[in-house]
Amino acid sequence: MTTSTLTTKGQTTIPKEIRDYLGVKPQERLAFEIEAGQVVLRRASRSFAELAGSLKGSIPRASKQAEREGARAARLHKYVVKGP
C-alpha cells in the first residue's frame, strides 16, 4: 500500500507509482468517484475540445499564405455583385 499526506489546503501528492499506472502527466485531469463505499481514482476522459488537433489527417495542412489567399477569395466572393 502506498500512502500520501493531506495538506491543510486539502492537497496531496499522487505517488509516482500510481501516476505511472494511470498514465497521467502534469496538468492532466483526474476523476474521483465513490463506488461501494470506496473512493476510486481514475484518469479523467478527455473532452472533445482537449482532443482538437490530436489526430493527423491524410491531407497536408495549408501554408499560412494559402490560408490567407483562401480567406481573401472567400471575402471577395461574398461581396461580388452578381448580374441579372
SULBELDA-V455355 format. One record per pair of residues at least 12 apart in sequence whose C-alpha atoms are under 10 Angstrom apart, sorted by the first residue. I is the first residue (numbers start at 0). J is the second residue. D is the distance in whole Angstrom. If there is no record, write none. Layout:
BEGIN
I&J&D, I&J&D
END
This chain:
BEGIN
1&13&9, 1&14&7, 1&15&10, 1&16&8, 1&17&9, 2&14&8, 17&40&10, 18&42&9, 20&42&10, 21&40&9, 21&41&7, 21&42&6, 21&43&10, 22&42&8, 23&41&10, 23&42&7, 23&43&9, 27&42&8, 27&43&8, 27&44&10, 27&45&9, 28&41&9, 28&42&7, 28&43&5, 28&44&8, 28&45&8, 29&41&6, 29&42&5, 29&43&5, 29&44&8, 30&42&6, 30&43&5, 30&44&8, 31&43&9
END
